[in-house]
Amino acid sequence: MARTSSSTQSPGVIREFVGLDSPTARRAGSGGHPCQGIYHRGVGRRPKVAIIASHYQIDFSEHYLADYLATRGIGFLGWNTRFRGFESSFLLDHALVDIAVGVRWLRDVQNIETVVLLGNSGGGSLMAAYQAQACDKHVQPLPGMRPAAGLADLPPADGYIASAAHPGRPDVLTAWMDASVTDEADPLAGDPSLDPFDDRNGPPYSPEFVARYRAAQIARNHAITDWVEAELTRIRAAGFSDRPFTVLRTWADLRMMDPTLDPSRRPANACYVGVPMMANRSAHGIAAACTLWNWLGMWSLRHAQTRAEPHLARIRCPALVITAEQDTGVFPSDAERIREALGSTDKTQRSIDTDHYFTTPGARSEQADLIARWIAKRWR
């Protein structure tokens, strides 16, 4: 049952809170529904086209694009699954079922005729997984688990947008990993010949160093998976179901320090949380709080279904790929990988000279105009 309330909090925009149960999760004893979001529409408007945006764990209910698109006549549902803020508990099949709750609400309650998925940042691969599963059932639960109820009955959307998106959680983590790590249990242990912050190695980084570094990053991801598989066997034999662990030093993508690699308009020596060397030595980072099952389902190159390309290949609806040219964590080649992987025949790629969150003056209006024109050409 929905809990909704309406108020005008921004000029010309009505916001409506939506709280709903999921087929596989009910309202908590404390009162919160597993699926929550805010629906934005322009005052006096009843949109026939709406966007829904979700992420693996970030709260998208008040997404920065919502008001911009609402004032352009497009509904916007910033939608959170039960895993908002709880990435270490993430299960892809259950998240997809939660997204379906939002899609159905748009169609059944708001009478939306055209639903467009917005895959922003990490949400790019998540929303791709949703559309792919809706059209070609292929997502599997983790070993030993039953599929989430409703996984085989997801209502497909009509369009897909990837904005400042990367090719998936395992891919972005691996690309950002410090390849010089030699002991996951010791944050100080490292191979100096692979240290990206050692001036003797660069920047600029030689092609030979880049090749060695990228190979070592992939090897690090696989080594963690090897340990996780063995550790899961060990603890389950003792009656345990899971355990937490940390993955440190994950702000070391060579492109963050060397702007000549994968060239764009981004600043040198920068990442989302400041100077890469300092960020890399902090306790903050993706996959920093992890569990064994979470690693297999979210971060492992070998096992996780959170890689975008297998899903993108199954998408046939119109698609739009937007690049932020000053992005310090998602790069031009990432957008190109997404565009190439899309199975759609109608696919458009555009770029805007701004940062990851489109905070530069006028960038969000430009992004909203781009999306609105793209939608109008196809559905309005």
C-alpha positions as CSV (number, residue, x, y, z in Angstrom):
1,M,0.0,0.0,0.0
2,A,1.4,3.4,-0.9
3,R,1.9,6.3,1.5
4,T,1.9,9.5,-0.6
5,S,1.8,13.2,0.2
6,S,2.1,16.2,-2.1
7,S,3.7,19.6,-1.6
8,T,5.3,22.2,-3.8
9,Q,8.9,22.6,-2.6
10,S,10.4,24.1,-5.7
11,P,8.8,26.7,-8.0
12,G,6.7,25.0,-10.5
13,V,7.3,21.5,-9.3
14,I,5.0,19.2,-7.2
15,R,6.8,16.4,-5.2
16,E,5.0,13.3,-4.1
17,F,6.5,10.9,-1.6
18,V,5.8,7.2,-2.5
19,G,6.4,4.3,-0.1
20,L,5.6,0.8,-1.3
21,D,6.1,-2.9,-0.4
22,S,8.0,-5.2,-2.6
23,P,7.0,-8.7,-3.5
24,T,10.0,-9.9,-1.5
25,A,10.1,-7.3,1.3
26,R,7.4,-5.8,3.5
27,R,7.1,-2.6,5.6
28,A,9.6,-2.6,8.5
29,G,8.4,-2.6,12.1
30,S,9.9,0.9,12.4
31,G,7.5,2.1,9.7
32,G,9.7,2.4,6.6
33,H,8.7,0.7,3.3
34,P,11.4,-1.1,1.4
35,C,10.8,0.8,-1.8
36,Q,10.7,4.6,-1.4
37,G,11.0,7.6,-3.7
38,I,9.7,11.0,-4.7
39,Y,7.7,11.6,-7.9
40,H,8.2,15.0,-9.5
41,R,5.9,16.6,-12.0
42,G,5.3,20.2,-13.1
43,V,2.4,22.1,-11.5
44,G,-0.7,21.7,-13.6
45,R,0.9,18.9,-15.7
46,R,-0.1,15.3,-16.1
47,P,2.9,13.8,-17.9
48,K,2.5,10.9,-20.3
49,V,6.3,10.3,-20.3
50,A,8.3,9.7,-17.0
51,I,11.8,8.8,-16.0
52,I,12.7,6.5,-13.2
53,A,16.2,6.6,-11.7
54,S,17.7,4.1,-9.2
55,H,21.2,3.3,-7.9
56,Y,22.8,0.3,-6.1
57,Q,22.9,2.1,-2.8
58,I,22.8,5.9,-3.3
59,D,19.6,7.8,-2.5
60,F,18.2,9.0,-5.8
61,S,14.8,10.2,-4.4
62,E,15.9,13.8,-4.8
63,H,18.0,13.4,-7.9
64,Y,19.5,16.6,-9.2
65,L,17.7,16.2,-12.6
66,A,14.2,15.7,-11.2
67,D,13.1,19.3,-11.0
68,Y,14.7,20.2,-14.3
69,L,12.8,17.5,-16.2
70,A,9.6,18.1,-14.3
71,T,9.5,21.7,-15.5
72,R,10.0,20.4,-19.0
73,G,6.8,18.3,-18.8
74,I,8.5,15.0,-18.0
75,G,7.6,13.1,-14.9
76,F,10.5,11.9,-12.7
77,L,10.5,9.2,-10.1
78,G,13.7,9.2,-8.0
79,W,13.4,5.6,-6.7
80,N,15.3,3.8,-4.0
81,T,15.3,0.0,-3.5
82,R,15.6,-1.6,-0.1
83,F,19.4,-1.5,-0.5
84,R,19.8,2.3,-0.3
85,G,22.7,2.8,2.1
86,F,23.1,-0.9,2.5
87,E,25.3,-1.9,-0.4
88,S,27.0,-4.7,1.5
89,S,23.7,-6.5,1.6
90,F,22.9,-6.0,-2.1
91,L,21.2,-8.8,-4.1
92,L,20.6,-8.0,-7.8
93,D,17.5,-10.1,-8.3
94,H,15.7,-8.4,-5.3
95,A,16.8,-5.0,-6.4
96,L,15.3,-5.5,-9.9
97,V,12.0,-6.6,-8.3
98,D,12.0,-3.4,-6.3
99,I,12.6,-1.3,-9.4
100,A,9.7,-3.0,-11.0
101,V,7.5,-1.7,-8.2
102,G,8.3,1.8,-9.2
103,V,7.8,1.1,-12.9
104,R,4.3,-0.4,-12.2
105,W,3.4,2.6,-10.0
106,L,4.2,5.0,-12.8
107,R,2.0,3.1,-15.2
108,D,-0.9,2.1,-12.9
109,V,-1.1,5.1,-10.6
110,Q,0.2,8.0,-12.7
111,N,-1.0,6.6,-16.1
112,I,2.4,7.0,-17.6
113,E,2.4,5.7,-21.2
114,T,6.2,5.9,-21.8
115,V,8.7,4.9,-19.1
116,V,12.4,5.8,-19.6
117,L,15.1,4.3,-17.3
118,L,17.9,6.7,-16.2
119,G,21.1,4.9,-15.4
120,N,23.2,7.6,-13.8
121,S,26.8,6.8,-12.6
122,G,26.7,3.4,-11.0
123,G,23.0,3.1,-11.8
124,G,23.9,2.7,-15.5
125,S,24.6,-1.1,-15.1
126,L,21.7,-1.5,-12.6
127,M,19.1,-0.1,-14.9
128,A,20.6,-1.9,-17.9
129,A,20.2,-5.2,-15.9
130,Y,16.6,-4.3,-15.2
131,Q,15.7,-3.7,-18.9
132,A,17.6,-6.7,-20.0
133,Q,15.9,-9.0,-17.5
134,A,12.5,-7.6,-18.5
135,C,13.2,-8.5,-22.1
136,D,15.3,-11.6,-21.9
137,K,15.2,-13.5,-18.6
138,H,18.8,-14.3,-17.7
139,V,19.6,-12.9,-14.2
140,Q,20.3,-15.7,-11.7
141,P,20.3,-15.5,-7.9
142,L,23.5,-16.2,-5.9
143,P,24.3,-19.9,-5.6
144,G,22.1,-21.7,-3.1
145,M,19.4,-18.9,-3.2
146,R,16.0,-19.0,-4.8
147,P,15.2,-16.3,-7.4
148,A,13.3,-13.3,-6.0
149,A,9.6,-13.6,-6.5
150,G,8.6,-11.6,-9.5
151,L,12.0,-11.7,-11.2
152,A,10.5,-13.4,-14.3
153,D,7.7,-10.8,-14.5
154,L,9.4,-7.3,-14.8
155,P,7.5,-4.8,-16.9
156,P,9.9,-3.5,-19.6
157,A,10.6,0.2,-20.0
158,D,10.4,2.0,-23.3
159,G,13.8,3.8,-23.3
160,Y,17.2,3.7,-21.6
161,I,19.6,6.6,-20.7
162,A,23.2,6.2,-19.4
163,S,24.5,9.4,-18.0
164,A,28.0,9.7,-16.7
165,A,27.9,5.9,-16.3
166,H,30.6,3.3,-16.1
167,P,30.5,-0.3,-17.4
168,G,29.7,-1.8,-14.0
169,R,30.7,-2.3,-10.4
170,P,33.4,-5.0,-11.0
171,D,34.8,-3.0,-13.9
172,V,35.0,0.4,-12.1
173,L,36.4,-1.1,-8.9
174,T,39.1,-2.9,-10.9
175,A,40.0,0.2,-12.9
176,W,40.3,2.2,-9.7
177,M,42.2,-0.4,-7.7
178,D,45.8,0.2,-6.6
179,A,47.6,-2.5,-8.5
180,S,50.7,-2.3,-6.3
181,V,48.9,-3.9,-3.3
182,T,50.6,-7.1,-2.2
183,D,48.7,-8.0,0.9
184,E,45.0,-7.3,1.4
185,A,45.4,-7.6,5.1
186,D,48.2,-4.9,5.3
187,P,47.3,-1.5,3.9
188,L,51.0,-0.6,3.8
189,A,52.2,-3.6,1.8
190,G,53.0,-2.8,-1.8
191,D,55.2,-3.4,-4.9
192,P,57.2,-0.2,-5.5
193,S,57.6,-1.1,-9.2
194,L,53.8,-0.8,-9.6
195,D,53.2,2.2,-7.2
196,P,51.3,4.8,-9.3
197,F,52.3,7.5,-6.8
198,D,56.0,6.8,-7.1
199,D,57.5,9.6,-9.3
200,R,59.8,7.0,-10.9
201,N,56.8,5.4,-12.5
202,G,55.0,8.5,-13.6
203,P,53.0,10.4,-14.5
204,P,53.1,10.4,-17.4
205,Y,53.0,6.6,-17.4
206,S,54.6,4.7,-20.2
207,P,52.6,2.2,-22.3
208,E,54.6,-0.6,-20.7
209,F,53.8,0.5,-17.2
210,V,50.1,1.0,-18.0
211,A,49.9,-2.6,-19.5
212,R,51.6,-4.1,-16.4
213,Y,49.4,-2.0,-14.1
214,R,46.1,-3.0,-15.8
215,A,47.1,-6.7,-15.7
216,A,47.9,-6.4,-12.0
217,Q,44.6,-4.8,-11.3
218,I,42.7,-7.6,-12.9
219,A,44.9,-10.1,-11.0
220,R,44.1,-8.4,-7.7
221,N,40.3,-8.7,-8.3
222,H,40.7,-12.4,-9.2
223,A,42.9,-13.0,-6.1
224,I,40.3,-11.5,-3.9
225,T,37.7,-13.7,-5.5
226,D,40.0,-16.8,-4.9
227,W,40.3,-15.8,-1.2
228,V,36.5,-15.2,-0.9
229,E,35.6,-18.6,-2.4
230,A,38.0,-20.4,-0.1
231,E,37.0,-18.4,3.0
232,L,33.3,-19.0,2.3
233,T,33.9,-22.7,2.2
234,R,35.9,-22.5,5.4
235,I,33.4,-20.5,7.5
236,R,30.4,-22.4,6.2
237,A,32.0,-25.6,7.3
238,A,32.0,-24.0,10.8
239,G,28.3,-23.0,10.6
240,F,28.8,-19.4,9.6
241,S,26.9,-17.9,6.7
242,D,29.1,-14.8,5.9
243,R,31.7,-12.4,7.2
244,P,32.7,-8.8,6.6
245,F,36.0,-7.7,5.2
246,T,37.6,-4.6,3.7
247,V,39.1,-3.7,0.4
248,L,41.4,-0.7,0.7
249,R,43.4,1.5,-1.7
250,T,40.8,1.9,-4.5
251,W,41.5,5.5,-5.7
252,A,44.4,4.7,-8.0
253,D,43.1,4.7,-11.6
254,L,46.1,5.9,-13.6
255,R,43.7,8.2,-15.5
256,M,43.1,10.1,-12.3
257,M,46.7,11.2,-12.2
258,D,47.6,11.3,-15.9
259,P,45.1,13.2,-18.1
260,T,46.9,12.1,-21.3
261,L,45.4,8.6,-20.8
262,D,41.8,8.5,-22.1
263,P,42.0,12.3,-22.8
264,S,39.1,14.6,-21.8
265,R,38.7,18.0,-20.2
266,R,39.1,16.7,-16.7
267,P,41.6,18.2,-14.3
268,A,44.8,16.3,-13.5
269,N,45.5,14.6,-10.2
270,A,41.8,14.5,-9.1
271,C,39.2,12.0,-8.1
272,Y,35.7,12.3,-6.6
273,V,37.1,12.8,-3.1
274,G,40.1,15.0,-3.8
275,V,43.7,14.2,-4.5
276,P,44.0,10.5,-5.4
277,M,47.1,9.8,-3.3
278,M,45.4,11.0,-0.2
279,A,42.1,9.4,-1.0
280,N,43.9,6.1,-1.7
281,R,45.3,6.1,1.8
282,S,41.9,6.8,3.5
283,A,39.3,4.4,4.8
284,H,36.8,5.6,2.2
285,G,36.1,4.0,-1.1
286,I,33.9,1.6,-3.1
287,A,33.9,-1.9,-1.7
288,A,35.5,-0.7,1.6
289,A,32.7,-2.3,3.5
290,C,32.1,-5.7,2.0
291,T,31.1,-9.3,2.8
292,L,32.0,-12.6,1.1
293,W,28.6,-12.9,-0.6
294,N,28.5,-9.3,-1.5
295,W,31.9,-9.5,-3.2
296,L,30.7,-12.4,-5.4
297,G,27.4,-10.7,-6.2
298,M,28.7,-7.1,-6.7
299,W,32.4,-6.7,-7.2
300,S,33.9,-9.9,-8.6
301,L,34.9,-9.8,-12.3
302,R,34.5,-13.6,-12.4
303,H,31.0,-13.9,-10.8
304,A,29.1,-10.6,-10.4
305,Q,26.1,-9.9,-12.7
306,T,26.6,-6.2,-12.1
307,R,28.7,-5.8,-15.2
308,A,26.8,-3.7,-17.8
309,E,27.9,-5.2,-21.1
310,P,26.1,-8.5,-20.9
311,H,22.9,-6.6,-20.1
312,L,23.4,-3.8,-22.6
313,A,23.6,-6.4,-25.4
314,R,20.1,-7.5,-24.6
315,I,18.6,-4.0,-24.8
316,R,16.7,-3.1,-28.0
317,C,14.8,0.0,-27.0
318,P,16.0,3.6,-27.9
319,A,19.0,4.5,-25.9
320,L,20.9,7.7,-25.1
321,V,24.5,7.8,-23.7
322,I,25.6,11.1,-22.1
323,T,29.3,11.8,-21.2
324,A,30.5,14.5,-18.8
325,E,33.8,15.7,-20.3
326,Q,35.3,16.9,-16.9
327,D,34.4,13.6,-15.1
328,T,37.3,12.5,-12.9
329,G,36.1,8.9,-12.4
330,V,34.2,8.0,-15.6
331,F,36.0,8.4,-18.8
332,P,35.3,8.7,-22.6
333,S,36.2,5.1,-23.2
334,D,33.6,4.1,-20.6
335,A,30.8,5.8,-22.6
336,E,32.1,4.3,-25.8
337,R,32.0,0.8,-24.3
338,I,28.4,1.4,-23.2
339,R,27.4,2.7,-26.7
340,E,29.1,-0.2,-28.5
341,A,27.6,-2.8,-26.2
342,L,24.0,-1.6,-26.5
343,G,21.9,-3.9,-28.7
344,S,19.7,-1.0,-29.7
345,T,19.7,0.2,-33.3
346,D,18.4,3.6,-32.1
347,K,21.3,4.8,-29.9
348,T,22.6,8.3,-29.5
349,Q,25.8,9.5,-27.8
350,R,26.3,13.1,-26.7
351,S,28.8,14.9,-24.4
352,I,28.6,18.0,-22.1
353,D,31.5,20.0,-20.8
354,T,30.9,19.5,-17.1
355,D,31.8,17.3,-14.1
356,H,30.3,14.0,-12.9
357,Y,27.4,15.7,-11.2
358,F,26.8,18.4,-13.9
359,T,27.4,21.1,-11.3
360,T,29.0,23.7,-13.6
361,P,26.8,26.6,-14.5
362,G,24.1,25.7,-17.0
363,A,25.1,22.1,-17.3
364,R,22.0,20.6,-15.7
365,S,19.7,22.7,-17.9
366,E,21.7,21.6,-20.9
367,Q,21.5,18.0,-19.9
368,A,17.7,18.3,-19.2
369,D,17.2,20.0,-22.6
370,L,19.2,17.2,-24.3
371,I,17.0,14.5,-22.7
372,A,13.8,16.3,-23.3
373,R,14.6,16.7,-27.0
374,W,15.6,13.1,-27.3
375,I,12.3,12.0,-25.7
376,A,10.2,14.4,-27.8
377,K,11.7,13.1,-31.0
378,R,10.5,9.6,-30.2
379,W,7.4,9.7,-27.9
380,R,5.8,13.2,-27.7
